Amino acid sequence: MSRKKLNSALLSCGLAMGLCMTGVSAAHAGGRLLATGGATEIEGSAGGGIVPWALISGYGTEDEIGGTAFLTNVRVSNYDLVSYGAAVGLHDRVELSYARQRLSLDNTVLSGLGLNISPAIRQDVFGVKVKLFGDAIYAQDTLIPQVSVGLQYKRNLDYSFIPKTLGARHESGTDFYVAASKVFLGGLAGRNVLLNGTVRMTKANQMGLLGFGGPGNDRYKAQFEGSAGVFLDPANTWLVGAEYRQNPDNGLGMPLGVHTRQDDYKDIYVAYIPNKRFALVAAYADLGSLPDTTRTGANSTRKQGVYLSGQFSF
């Protein structure tokens, strides 16, 4: 990522955080326990790196308003994804979020398809999440997790370029999901354990960055997403874990005589949460097979690389 792009993303992230802090009243980062606001997943919702959790963004209790601003960079071979935005949590019940994603591709990525350029694909993601019932913190009298439902409306700003060429059917789409999260205090050798499961209804290609639907499928499919993490210290400052996210394969590339298969996402992450104001997440991400014609005869190659995200909470 160039210095100009990074500075632009940082500026936008700071402006989004400033707007949110101007419009709401934060109560010293809120009264909830450290880490109970999660990090920010790549589409703007409270969660891990690639999976939304049932947690509501920020640290506001039922009497408070809180939120977050974030900046994420994922770098794998030939691809550079920057995502930034903000979320507001209303009374630990409703979450409103926004993220702008920008995927930059090397000019060799699609050269085999006759696209000898260095394109960038942008997408806006607007999210709403509502807590239905339950408590994320384990209590002796109940194992019921915190359960939330949410949606993410996604609008691809560059659909007519690469997504449509590959056979995507729509420039916008909406994901619907239900998530359940639970933190078990002292659950593993005295250490706190976080578990999350999410079921998403979607027809997005690569989260929507390659449009929605395709020649092989244009219907919603239920996809499973899961997260697991262990806090390494009693203060919940360090969290290590892994995530998994299924993706539908809608048959992109068929109009061009190729099949750019969409694989599932995986990551192994480390989160550092020194206080309620700041969180940093680093991960090793496996995004599966993505379009790549840089090698003779190859339609796709496996993409693995580094994920880094910073979050500011209020």
Secondary structure, 3 states (H helix, E strand, C coil): CCHHHHHHHHHHHHHHHHHHHHHCCCCCCCCCCCCCCCEECCCCCEECCCCECCCCCCCCCCCCEEEEEEEEEEEECCEEEEEEEEEEEECCCEEEEEEEEEEEECCCCCHHHCCCCCCEEEEEEEEEEEEEECCCECECCECCCEEEEEEEEEEECCCCCHHHHHCCCECEEEEEEEEEEEEEEEEECCEEEEEEEEEEEECECHHHCCCECECCECCCEEEEEEEEEEECCCCCCEEEEEEEECCCCCCCCHHHCCCCCCCCEEEEEEEECCCCCEEEEEEEEEEEEEECCCCCCCCEEEEEEEEEEEEEEC
